[in-house]
């Protein structure tokens, strides 16, 4: 599976209709859709599709034709995301009607081509399941812990400074295991 970290866009023109495809991380999908509707008040359709993993590690998929004939735009866009094995990713295709009807097959091709084009321009990253853990340690170990976290490219989601330092970390399980085993020889870190 693959994912993206930033937004990409590209424009496809078919018989004077413009298809502006925006490929983006799922977590900014709704905000970006609202922004695009404000930026393109004369656009006819805002076709969407997305795939993401929920908290139960299940893939959730959805799409919308947004007024295009049923099954001609949202579903083909979703099939392209699925075909490229993208996860935690959304696509929004803004369509400006050019005056010529494309027909069912023409719409399916145009939306599929627009989504394929933007994906081909994107930098796809390999997706790995990530786990979240908390670690607790003494203040005098902060430098060692921060050094190890940076070296292993582990994300610190949250920091809490009370009687001890508590970090909430997110990374693939094998990287977290390496981190915990490397620090066990330096200092004891209880984790939960």
C-alpha positions in Angstrom: 0.0 0.0 0.0 1.0 3.6 -0.6 0.1 7.1 0.7 1.0 10.7 0.1 2.1 13.4 2.5 1.2 16.5 0.5 -1.3 17.7 -2.0 -0.8 17.3 -5.8 -3.0 18.6 -8.6 -3.2 18.5 -12.4 -5.6 19.6 -15.1 -7.0 17.5 -18.0 -8.9 19.0 -20.8 -11.4 16.9 -22.8 -13.6 18.6 -25.4 -13.4 22.0 -23.7 -14.3 20.5 -20.3 -11.7 21.0 -17.6 -11.0 18.3 -15.0 -8.8 19.7 -12.2 -7.8 16.7 -10.0 -6.5 17.3 -6.5 -4.9 14.3 -4.7 -4.4 14.9 -1.0 -4.0 13.2 2.4 -7.4 12.0 3.7 -7.0 14.0 7.0 -7.4 17.3 5.1 -10.1 16.1 2.7 -13.2 17.9 4.1 -11.4 21.2 4.7 -9.9 21.2 1.2 -13.2 20.3 -0.4 -14.8 23.3 1.3 -12.0 25.5 0.2 -12.2 24.3 -3.4 -15.9 25.0 -3.6 -15.2 28.6 -2.5 -12.3 28.9 -5.0 -14.3 27.5 -8.0 -17.8 29.0 -7.6 -18.5 28.4 -11.4 -17.5 24.8 -11.4 -20.3 22.3 -12.3 -19.2 19.3 -10.3 -16.9 18.4 -7.3 -16.4 14.6 -7.7 -14.8 12.9 -4.8 -13.3 9.5 -3.8 -11.3 8.4 -0.8 -9.8 5.4 1.0 -8.6 5.3 4.6 -7.9 2.9 7.4 -10.1 3.3 10.4 -9.2 2.6 14.1 -10.1 -1.1 13.6 -7.5 -1.4 10.7 -10.4 -1.7 8.1 -10.2 0.1 4.8 -13.1 2.5 4.4 -14.0 3.7 0.9 -16.5 6.1 -0.5 -17.1 8.2 -3.6 -19.6 10.8 -4.9 -20.7 11.6 -8.4 -21.9 15.1 -7.3 -24.5 15.4 -10.0 -22.7 13.5 -12.8 -24.7 10.5 -14.1 -24.6 7.7 -11.6 -21.4 5.6 -11.7 -19.6 7.7 -14.3 -17.2 9.7 -12.1 -16.9 8.9 -8.3 -16.7 5.2 -8.7 -14.1 5.3 -11.6 -12.1 7.7 -9.5 -12.2 5.4 -6.5 -11.3 2.4 -8.7 -8.1 4.3 -9.8 -7.2 5.0 -6.1 -7.7 1.3 -5.3 -5.8 0.2 -8.4 -2.8 2.2 -7.3 -3.2 0.7 -3.8 -3.5 4.1 -2.2 -4.6 4.4 1.4 -5.4 7.4 3.7 -5.8 9.4 0.4 -8.5 11.3 -1.2 -9.1 12.8 -4.7 -11.3 15.8 -5.6 -11.9 16.4 -9.3 -13.3 19.9 -10.0 -15.1 19.9 -13.4 -15.9 22.9 -15.5 -18.3 21.9 -18.3 -17.1 22.9 -21.7 -20.5 22.7 -23.6 -20.0 19.3 -25.2 -21.6 16.2 -23.5 -19.1 13.4 -23.2 -21.5 10.5 -22.7 -21.2 7.8 -20.1 -18.0 6.2 -21.5 -16.4 9.6 -22.1 -17.1 10.7 -18.5 -15.7 7.4 -17.1 -12.5 7.8 -19.3 -12.1 11.5 -18.5 -12.4 11.1 -14.7 -10.2 8.0 -14.7 -7.6 9.7 -16.8 -7.6 12.9 -14.6 -7.0 10.8 -11.4 -4.3 8.6 -13.1 -2.6 11.8 -14.3 -2.5 13.4 -10.8 -1.3 10.1 -9.2 1.5 9.8 -11.8 2.7 13.3 -10.8 2.6 12.4 -7.0 5.4 11.1 -4.8 3.9 7.9 -3.4 5.3 6.6 -0.1 5.2 3.0 1.1 2.5 2.6 3.9 3.3 0.7 7.0 0.9 0.1 9.9 1.9 2.4 12.8 1.4 1.8 16.5 1.2 4.4 19.2 2.9 4.0 22.6 3.7 6.1 25.6 7.1 6.1 27.3 7.9 7.6 30.7 11.5 8.6 31.7 13.6 11.0 33.8 14.3 14.6 32.7 18.1 13.9 32.6 17.4 11.3 29.8 15.7 13.7 27.4 18.8 14.3 25.2 19.4 10.5 24.8 15.8 9.8 24.0 15.4 12.7 21.6 18.6 11.6 19.8 17.4 8.0 19.4 13.9 9.1 18.2 15.4 11.4 15.6 17.9 8.7 14.5 15.0 6.2 14.0 12.6 8.8 12.5 9.9 8.2 15.2 7.2 10.8 15.4 6.5 12.4 18.8 2.8 13.0 18.9 2.6 14.5 22.4 5.0 15.6 25.2 3.9 15.8 28.8 6.3 17.2 31.5 5.2 16.4 35.0 7.2 14.5 37.7 8.6 12.5 34.7 8.7 13.1 31.0 6.0 11.3 29.0 6.2 11.0 25.3 3.5 9.6 23.0 5.2 8.1 20.0 3.9 6.8 16.7 5.9 4.6 14.3 5.8 1.1 12.7 6.0 -1.7 15.3 9.4 -3.0 14.3 11.0 0.5 14.6 9.4 1.0 18.1 10.7 -2.4 19.1 14.2 -1.4 18.0 13.9 1.9 19.8 12.8 0.2 23.1 15.5 -2.5 23.0 18.3 0.0 22.2 17.3 2.1 25.2 16.9 -0.8 27.6 20.7 -1.0 27.7 20.9 2.8 28.5 18.0 3.4 30.8 14.9 1.7 31.9 11.8 2.9 30.1 8.4 1.6 31.2 6.0 1.8 28.3 2.3 1.2 28.0 
